[in-house]
Amino acid sequence: MTVLGAAAAPLLSVEGLSVEFRTRDGIVRALDRVGFEIRRGETVGVVGESGSGKSVTAFSIMRILDPAARITGGRAVFDGLDLLSATERELEGRRGRDLSMIFQNPRTALNPIRQVGRQIGDVLVRHAGASRGAVRSRAVELLAQVQIPDPERRYWAYPFELSGGMCQRVMIALALACGPSLLVADEPTTGLDVTTQAAIMDLIDDLARARRMATLLITHDLGLAALHCERIVVMHAGHVVESAPTAALFASPRHPYTAKLIAATPKPGVPLDELAAIPGGLPDLRGALPACRYSPRCERYAPFCDEPLPLQEPASGHTVACWKPL
Amino acid sequence: MDTLLEVASVSKRFPVAVKGAARGSEHFLQAVDDVSFSIGRGECVGLVGESGCGKSTLVKLITRLLDTSDGRIWFDGQDIGTVPADRFASMPQRALIQMVFQDPTDSLNPRFTAFDTIADPIRRLGGISGSRNLGKRVDALTDMVGLPRELLGRYPHQLSGGQKQRVGIARAVALEPRLLVLDEPTSALDVSVQAVILKLLDDLRRRLGMSYLFVSHDLNVVRLLADRVLVMYLGRIVERGPVSEVFERPRHPYTRALLSCVPDPGGGAAGRRIRLSGEPRSPIDPDPRVCRFYGRCPDGHDRCAQEMPLLHSVGLDHLAVGTAHVAACHLA
């Protein structure tokens, strides 16, 4: 994209990713030509409202989409392999080892009737070829690494015996067991307390830094993304509307939606009457859609907005999909 | 300010079975421990704390869905704390304390239309007779919360999150309550509609003269609506005071940690984040002499393990007793 960035090839490069869902009421065009890149060791945030396509993007990269979904176009090249066209066999060797995922709700993502230590052991046996004997001590080590107190004892705990924060730590241990180079974290702290959220995010940051692991952080919380990401990708109704380094995005958002999102997020020093609301809702993704899916909600709409969207690059590494950017 | 709700030394203990305990021994989970505070007429009081700190139990005690173990609750000058929860359901005060729930999807009956949901409390407790009058009242409430009337025939699954929460709010204000308990009213909503719902709640409070108890773990949101805030930790109130005081000059180490963890969008790099290490103490049979925060507290010392710190005034100015800035810490 930029001259500077060309030196280091991206670890993951997503281009033109389009996904449809077949439903009883027609085809839902959930993603339309989504593209972004992540370099080694970098943390990139994907933000947007629910229904904007954040999780579908993550699920597409992991190739764990619902059977009703169809990838209609695009590439997601990870370390030389196009994840979107790879065979199930090729994926099996990579998923859980080179790229892994943390899910939103640790309680439903963990197996409720298997001790957490054994669940970590399963991953080690499958991907690291660890011997049965070595597995237990390695699993305990991993539990200790995610700062679970008394890991020897917690190895034998079932998920219901642990708090939400502890379950999330187990899932991080599970995801990091084989030292992946890319971690996809889908709302890893939603539903957790702020103090627990801070501890979990610090843990992911520390481990990412220590291993030069790249992280794709999917969140609806702009504040969280600001704190932990080097770059942020803003999504709206299946489109990437803006992508920029974090500081630039907050200092000078170019897309009207990004600006609204920032103004709508409560922060210290901003009273209630200055808090913005974003009028309207996400458009129905079935049937005909305008070129810019934000245009029905946009205050800056002009007739020429109905032309096919441009991808402008007002500054290096800062792209915006808008005819009339701020 | 005239007091609407007065909670005095309220406690709630649940009997629990403890693995490996001697037979015949009794053990209690101390969910709420010696909590006192008041809410004035027209006032909004925020209640913050992490999950498991007893917020929900306290709310159930105030809304009289649970019986207290100790302490008194006065509402509108009447002692409602001693009325058994099952009898409170048929008392006139029942209509005056209402609640807005966290998840608008889970808290609406999926087989009720928006109209039925809003009409239900009026039919049960409102004393309005005749379907014409009922319809008029529901229409008025619908307008009040900014829900288009044509949506009244819809079921919850046909409404958006923001619309569902408006239905939940209309239902809660249908009986013109004096006290509204808001349990994380916007945490399930997108940030795009959060502001609208918060402004609606703020506006309704002024128009209807209600008092709010606003429960949330999002401090950035509490700050927007509340006049005063209560910080709870493991069943006890550890700090209490006007929002501006508590947020700008937090005196309890737990409040400080909590505030330091709140992400500040656009605030640049993370400030001096206070990391809490260790696990919270067990709420089962807690030692009454040890500070509940001891062990996780970055400033803990010997005295904290020997003597439970009590709430004392820490404010710069000594306001009226009920609204002063107080904290329960030996070092505050």
Interface residues (C-beta under 8 A of the other chain):
Chain A: E49 S50 P149 S163 G164 D193 V194 T195 T196 Q197 A198 A199 D202 H220 D221 L222 G223 L224 A226 L227 A247 F250 K260 L261 I262 A264 T265 P266 K267 P268 P271 L272 D273 L275 A276 A277 I278 G281
Chain B: E50 S51 G52 S160 G161 D190 V191 S192 V193 Q194 A195 V196 L198 K199 D202 H217 D218 L219 N220 V221 R223 L224 L225 F247 A257 L258 S260 C261 V262 P263 D264 P265 G266 G267 G268 A270 R273 R275 L276 G278 E279
